Amino acid sequence: MAETIRVLVTGAAGQIAYSLLYSIAKGDVFGRDQPLALILLDIPPMLPVLEGVVMELQDCALPLLKEVIPTDKEEVAFKDLDAAILVGSMPRKEGMERKDLLKANVAIFKSQGAALDKYAKKTVKVLVVGNPANTNCLIAAKSAPSIPKENFSCLTRLDHNRARSQVAMRCGIPADNVKNVIIWGNHSSTQYPDVHHCTVNVQGKDVAAFDMVKDDDWLKGDFISTVQQRGAAVIKARKLSSAMSAAKAICDHMRDIWTGTPEGEFISMGVYSSGNSYGVPDDLIYSFPVTIKDKSWKIVDGLAINDFSRAKMDATATELVEERDTALSFLGV
């Protein structure tokens, strides 16, 4: 048996975590032979609910789950971590300005970044899910100077999976026959779902998505807006935000970090931008196409970018620069 790893989930009494914890605990993410301890962090008023989650995890009788630690204390939660999945954040309340939302989240992620810096392993892999995810991730990374910025990423895999599924449904094929869609930029409605490099496998042959779909207007119009607005559409229908699909995307993202991406495939994740070949400004967490090997990601270089894509990539970068600058002003940097 491998040595037990320590995995933190924050916002652990919430609905995304409820969909997520079973998959992690049964080995879907870190491996079927990887024992783990789950550390569950939430705010003090949620501790009674968290006790119920702990009971359910115990009642699953899962062989890989060696320990479950519920807590509201950062010094307990962040100690000696191998992986941290930061789901908890301040949700946007009605009538709340985006600026106020940023301010509240800067405080949370500054504190959690500092706790990672102080208590976690320097090799810890940190995934930020709580929105605004890209900027929250940047604040956490900046607040943990002793941990490499490459160890931080934010979740755009849900958008990636949404894009993949839309193409698959349009072509009438299974989603795993669609590869190399890209989400560029922010996990917001300015994100750019790009299928210019996407291929679909039909009868064992890889075909360019544009050639298979044969509807450029859809791919440059409704397809993009559907993916961009999908989160809002789920909320409108369910009166709750995406949880099952978000949890699945978290599992996909973390599993790929742990075990790598398949040969010839890339996935989307928000990573630290520094000197990339796509003209994206430095010092942002921006979603790029990446490949992963030995727990290290690498941006896929040299993809051709047309004027249509360029404009959309720039627009989402502009939003991220604005968010970053506002957040940093709250940070006092």
C-alpha positions, 0 to 999 in steps of 0.5 A: 500500500502506498503512503497515505496522502492528505487531501483538503476540501474547503466548503466541505458542508456545501453541495459541490463537496457533497457530490465530490467527496465520495468520488475522492474517497473511493479512489476515482481521483488519486488512484485505486491503491492510494490511501488518503486522509480527508480534511474537511474545512468549513465555517463554524456555523456549518460544523453540525452539517459537516458532522453529518457528512463525516457520518456518511463517509464513515458509513460508506465503509471505504477501504482507502479512506483512512481518516476524516478530519472535520474542522473550522481551523486553518492550522488543522486543515492545511497541515502537511497537505498533498492536495488542496481543493478550495471550493468554499468562497463567498457567493454573490448575494443579490444586489452585491457589486462584483467589487464587493464580492472580490473584496470578500473573497480576497480576504478568504483566499489571502488567509488560505494562501498564508495557511498553505504557506505556513502549514502545507507541504511545499509540493502541495497541488492547489485547485481553486474552485470558488468564484471568481476562481481565476482571481481567487487562485492568483490571490492564494498563490501570491499569499503563499510565496514559498510554494511554486506558482505552478502548483496553483490552478483554477477550475475551467474543466467544467467549461471544457467538459460543457464544450466537449459535450455540446460538440458531441451532442451536435455530432451524435457521438460519445463525448470521449470521441471529442478531444482538444477543445480549449477554454481560454481565459476567465471562468466567467461569461467572457471565457472563450470556448475554442474548437479550432483545434478540436477533433472528433473521432468518427468511425476510427478517424479523427476529423476536424470539428469544423468539418464534422459540424459543418455549421460555422455560424453555430460554432462561432455563435450559439455554441460559444454563448451556450457554454459561456452561459451554461452555469446561469442556465443550470441555476435558472432551471434548478434554482441551485448552481451546478454541483454534480457536473462541477464535482465531476470536473474537479475529479477530472482536473485533479486526476489529470494532475496526478496521473497525467494527460493522455498522449496527443490530448490536451485539457483546459485549466487556469494556470499562472501566465508568465511568458507564454506564446499567445500574448496573454499578459503575465501575472494572471491565472488564465485558462490555457490548453495544457498537457500534464506529465509527472504532476507538472503542466505545460502550456501547449505552444504553437497553436494557430490563432486567427483574428476571431480567436485573438479578439475573444482571447484578448477580451477575457484577458482584459477582464482578468487584468481588471479583476486582478488590479481591483483584487490587488488594491484590496490586498494592499499590494 
